[in-house]
Amino acid sequence: MTRQAARGTPLWQVAVLLGAIAASAAALWVTLSADFLAYPGWLAVQKADFILGPVLAGLYWYRRRPQSRFGPMLIGFGFIGALYILQSASNSWLFSIGLLAETVIGLATRVLILAFPTGRLDRPAKVILVISILVSPLPAVVNQLLSPQTGAGA
């Protein structure tokens, strides 16, 4: 028997929620303290929502359809979105990792789209995903390695 929190919520769900709240708070703090951003307030809210939104949707999806793989995929996507925080870092290495994380986030987005609503990838979806993995990271990596100055969304 699994341990349950108040009102029958499994502890792992409470832990996931608390982790998402902590990551969202980190997004707010790091982004609001970034002195190089033009609009840190709006971007901080966006980054926090990029984490918390998919996690909350994933927890809800899991509670409504526990056999579906899509809820856990949404939860994972929310935590992958936490890498987006690094684009607000003042450290150039962390910022660069945050830029490269856009590629990972883009691929994770494609997985969600291709797996909707069942959480499963059929053969055509897998082919599309493999092609995407082979092709889409190349421009981002080349841009980051060769451009003297680059930024988010490049």
C-alpha positions as CSV (number, residue, x, y, z in Angstrom):
1,M,0.0,0.0,0.0
2,T,1.4,3.4,-0.9
3,R,1.6,6.3,1.5
4,Q,-1.2,8.8,1.0
5,A,-1.2,12.5,1.7
6,A,-4.3,14.3,2.8
7,R,-7.5,13.4,1.0
8,G,-6.1,10.4,-0.8
9,T,-3.4,12.1,-2.9
10,P,-0.4,9.8,-3.4
11,L,2.8,11.3,-1.9
12,W,4.6,11.1,-5.3
13,Q,2.1,13.5,-6.7
14,V,2.6,15.9,-3.8
15,A,6.4,15.6,-4.3
16,V,6.0,16.4,-8.0
17,L,3.9,19.4,-7.2
18,L,6.3,20.7,-4.6
19,G,9.2,20.2,-7.1
20,A,7.4,22.1,-9.8
21,I,6.6,24.9,-7.4
22,A,10.3,25.0,-6.3
23,A,11.5,25.1,-9.9
24,S,8.9,27.8,-10.7
25,A,10.1,29.8,-7.8
26,A,13.7,29.4,-9.0
27,A,12.6,30.6,-12.4
28,L,11.1,33.7,-10.9
29,W,14.1,34.4,-8.7
30,V,16.8,33.9,-11.4
31,T,14.9,35.7,-14.1
32,L,13.9,38.7,-11.9
33,S,17.6,39.1,-10.8
34,A,18.9,39.0,-14.4
35,D,20.0,42.6,-15.1
36,F,20.5,42.1,-18.8
37,L,16.8,41.4,-19.6
38,A,14.6,44.1,-21.0
39,Y,11.4,42.8,-19.3
40,P,12.4,40.4,-16.5
41,G,9.0,40.5,-14.8
42,W,7.1,39.2,-17.8
43,L,9.8,36.7,-18.7
44,A,9.9,35.4,-15.1
45,V,6.2,34.7,-15.1
46,Q,6.5,33.0,-18.5
47,K,9.3,30.8,-17.4
48,A,7.5,29.8,-14.2
49,D,4.3,29.0,-16.1
50,F,6.4,27.0,-18.6
51,I,7.2,24.7,-15.7
52,L,4.1,24.7,-13.6
53,G,1.5,24.7,-16.4
54,P,2.5,21.3,-17.9
55,V,3.1,19.7,-14.5
56,L,-0.3,20.7,-13.2
57,A,-2.0,19.6,-16.5
58,G,0.0,16.3,-16.3
59,L,-1.1,15.7,-12.7
60,Y,-4.7,16.4,-13.6
61,W,-4.4,14.1,-16.7
62,Y,-3.0,11.3,-14.6
63,R,-5.8,11.6,-12.0
64,R,-8.4,11.5,-14.7
65,R,-6.8,8.8,-16.9
66,P,-4.2,6.9,-14.9
67,Q,-3.6,4.3,-17.6
68,S,-2.6,7.0,-20.2
69,R,1.1,7.7,-20.6
70,F,0.3,11.3,-21.6
71,G,0.0,12.7,-18.0
72,P,3.5,11.6,-17.0
73,M,4.8,12.9,-20.3
74,L,3.3,16.3,-19.5
75,I,4.9,16.2,-16.1
76,G,8.3,15.3,-17.6
77,F,7.9,18.1,-20.1
78,G,7.3,20.6,-17.3
79,F,10.5,19.6,-15.6
80,I,12.5,19.7,-18.9
81,G,11.2,23.3,-19.2
82,A,13.1,24.1,-16.1
83,L,16.3,24.1,-18.3
84,Y,14.8,27.3,-19.7
85,I,15.7,29.0,-16.5
86,L,19.4,28.9,-17.5
87,Q,18.8,31.5,-20.2
88,S,18.4,34.0,-17.4
89,A,21.8,33.2,-15.9
90,S,24.6,35.7,-15.9
91,N,27.2,33.0,-16.2
92,S,28.1,32.5,-19.8
93,W,28.4,28.7,-19.6
94,L,25.0,28.3,-17.9
95,F,23.5,30.7,-20.4
96,S,24.9,28.6,-23.3
97,I,23.4,25.5,-21.8
98,G,20.1,27.3,-21.6
99,L,20.3,28.1,-25.3
100,L,21.1,24.6,-26.2
101,A,18.2,23.5,-24.0
102,E,15.8,25.1,-26.5
103,T,16.6,22.2,-28.8
104,V,15.7,19.7,-26.1
105,I,12.5,21.6,-25.3
106,G,11.6,21.7,-29.0
107,L,12.1,18.0,-29.4
108,A,10.1,17.3,-26.2
109,T,7.3,19.4,-27.7
110,R,7.3,17.3,-30.8
111,V,7.1,14.2,-28.8
112,L,4.1,15.6,-26.9
113,I,2.4,16.6,-30.2
114,L,3.0,13.2,-31.8
115,A,2.0,11.2,-28.8
116,F,-1.3,13.1,-28.1
117,P,-3.7,12.0,-26.7
118,T,-2.6,8.4,-25.9
119,G,0.9,9.0,-24.9
120,R,2.1,6.5,-27.4
121,L,4.2,6.9,-30.6
122,D,3.1,4.9,-33.6
123,R,5.5,4.0,-36.4
124,P,5.0,7.1,-38.5
125,A,5.4,9.3,-35.4
126,K,8.6,7.5,-34.6
127,V,9.9,8.1,-38.1
128,I,9.0,11.8,-37.9
129,L,10.7,12.0,-34.5
130,V,13.9,10.4,-35.6
131,I,14.2,12.7,-38.6
132,S,13.5,15.7,-36.3
133,I,16.2,14.5,-33.9
134,L,18.7,14.1,-36.7
135,V,17.9,17.5,-38.4
136,S,16.6,20.1,-35.9
137,P,19.6,20.4,-33.5
138,L,22.1,21.1,-36.3
139,P,21.2,24.8,-36.9
140,A,21.1,25.7,-33.2
141,V,24.5,24.1,-32.5
142,V,26.1,25.6,-35.6
143,N,24.7,29.1,-34.7
144,Q,25.9,28.9,-31.2
145,L,29.4,27.7,-32.2
146,L,29.9,30.1,-35.1
147,S,28.1,33.3,-34.2
148,P,30.0,35.9,-32.2
149,Q,26.8,36.8,-30.4
150,T,23.6,34.8,-30.1
151,G,20.5,34.8,-28.0
152,A,17.4,32.9,-27.2
153,G,15.3,31.9,-30.1
154,A,18.2,31.9,-32.5
